């Protein structure tokens, strides 16, 4: 598999490694980006690259709960430019979409478009097309997730990141204490891009993949086989601390 200068640049942006190291990694990996990242990590040149759940497009993510904080939604709506993402009319449309998801529980984006938009007499699709005409850009409802549980939402950096945290609790979900606690947890997730709740939530194949990279890294450092397993235990503990919410230091 061949690779281009753009691939080298992309690998450098993902890992922070030098151009020559990235070129060597892509050569060793026959152009496979994921394998090249693993190679750099095995050489001790790159840290774990957290997989992004964000889509490379302009627009905003928005999080909304109902009045009792028992139903929540996170939604992403894309625009062509960042300028439009800051447009109040566009932002209000996104909020209307989120409220419609809360009120109607649509199965997917197509089902959402067929719903009557909350607070209007128009379908979401008709409202979307109206906004396309008035705003002058192509707009797209990308995705959403709806939750039925005690929850608190948080939007970071003006809509760059949206987080919804759900809880298993019987406390008063309308209390200031519950909302404050939920916001703190959501901000932690937004700041650190936390992928897992706890150790039990880490898929077995992910853990084995990480341990394989750790072993290769230790072998490349010249560590004796006899002590590698002992060192691995500490590295796995560090992996949990960095990637599992309940094991992270509160920021």
PyMOL commands that set and color helices and strands:
alter all, ss='L'
color gray80, all
select helices_A, chain A and resi 5-15+19-28+33-42+82-85+88-104+109-114+124-135+176-192+199-201+204-220+225-243+245-247
alter helices_A, ss='H'
color red, helices_A
select strands_A, chain A and resi 58-65+71-79+140-148+150-156+161-167
alter strands_A, ss='S'
color yellow, strands_A
deselect
rebuild
show_as cartoon
